[in-house]
Amino acid sequence: MTPIEPALSPVLELRDLGRIAEICRLRARVWLASGAAPNAFANGQWREACDDTARHWIVESDGVIVAAL
């Protein structure tokens, strides 16, 4: 049986600033999976000082952010 590939959105500009925390959690998960120390991420997030004012671009799978820049 062949696994089904998830449907990915095109690259989208994030307009809902309420979702920035999702990006911050994704960053932390990626760094943790790469071996970073868990205590490096307050509240399980990597938040940048500019996150609330920067433009963010995302890719989603079933409404979940799976990539961000």
C-alpha positions as CSV (number, residue, x, y, z in Angstrom):
1,M,0.0,0.0,0.0
2,T,1.4,3.4,-1.0
3,P,1.1,6.2,1.6
4,I,-1.1,9.1,0.6
5,E,0.8,12.4,0.3
6,P,-0.7,15.3,2.3
7,A,-2.2,18.1,0.3
8,L,-0.1,21.3,0.8
9,S,-1.3,24.8,0.3
10,P,0.7,27.2,-1.9
11,V,2.9,29.6,0.0
12,L,0.6,32.0,1.7
13,E,1.1,35.3,3.5
14,L,-0.1,35.0,7.1
15,R,-2.8,37.6,7.6
16,D,-4.2,36.3,11.0
17,L,-1.7,37.5,13.5
18,G,-3.4,35.3,16.1
19,R,-1.6,32.4,14.4
20,I,1.9,33.7,15.1
21,A,2.1,31.4,18.2
22,E,1.7,28.4,15.8
23,I,4.8,29.5,13.9
24,C,6.7,30.0,17.1
25,R,5.8,26.5,18.3
26,L,6.8,25.0,14.9
27,R,10.2,26.7,15.2
28,A,10.7,25.2,18.7
29,R,9.6,21.7,17.5
30,V,12.1,21.8,14.6
31,W,15.0,22.9,16.8
32,L,14.1,20.3,19.5
33,A,14.0,17.6,16.9
34,S,17.5,18.8,15.8
35,G,18.8,18.3,19.4
36,A,18.4,21.7,20.9
37,A,18.0,21.9,24.7
38,P,14.3,22.1,25.7
39,N,15.0,24.8,28.3
40,A,16.0,27.1,25.4
41,F,12.3,27.6,24.5
42,A,10.1,29.5,26.9
43,N,6.6,28.2,26.8
44,G,7.6,25.7,24.1
45,Q,8.1,28.6,21.5
46,W,10.8,30.4,19.8
47,R,9.6,34.0,19.5
48,E,11.5,36.7,17.8
49,A,11.3,40.4,18.9
50,C,10.0,41.3,15.4
51,D,7.4,38.6,15.1
52,D,4.4,40.8,15.9
53,T,5.4,43.3,13.1
54,A,7.1,41.2,10.5
55,R,5.5,39.7,7.4
56,H,5.2,35.9,7.7
57,W,4.8,33.3,4.9
58,I,3.4,29.8,5.6
59,V,2.5,26.5,4.0
60,E,-0.4,24.6,5.4
61,S,-1.5,21.0,5.4
62,D,-5.2,20.5,6.4
63,G,-5.2,23.9,8.0
64,V,-2.0,23.2,10.1
65,I,1.1,25.3,9.5
66,V,3.9,22.9,8.4
67,A,6.4,25.4,7.1
68,A,7.0,29.1,7.8
69,L,9.5,31.8,6.9
